[in-house]
Amino acid sequence: MARAKQLNFFDPQPIAFGGSLARGRRKTARPLDFKRPTHLVLKATNSWRLLRNKNLVLKTINRLNSKFGVRMFESGVHADHVHLLVQFGNRTLYRRWIRSVTGLLARAISGLKWRHRPFTRIVNWKRDYKQVQRYVRSNRVEGEFLNDGHSLADTWATRLRVTLGKQFEVVALL
């Protein structure tokens, strides 16, 4: 006879919420922890609108961070999404801050629409924090690579042209 599994006294709290996770599910309270950082992703429907206006996006977010007392550890702007590693003071400030950020960016960048509700995940300090920090930095570097002197019209492949002398041209798709 198999031994019965011990029941948990407390239900485990979810650490991720929003984004594509919210499709087809009823609304619940977003899990927020005010002593730990939060990985937040804002996903847009239009590609390249955020990356083309990267300076405006970062300036707006930094201005609102100081206004609402949000602490930002890392940020990365990609073609169609923004990664932020932030810490909020309380739920009311989070709600005001997210409404302001999404609303001001949608007004400032013509044609910008948000694909999903903001994705958030509570991040533990130490190892988990370092992994998310590394991920956001790699996303930022990838976004900078795509933005610096490369064709923004070609969303799926960046063409690297290497000219060998005057006669030969090699085109490689990355």
Beta strands, then each sheet from edge to edge (+ up, - down):
strand 1: 16-17
strand 2: 38-43
strand 3: 71-77
strand 4: 81-87
strand 5: 119-122
strand 6: 159-164
strand 7: 168-173
sheet 1: 1+ 5- 2+ 4- 3+
sheet 2: 6+ 7-
end
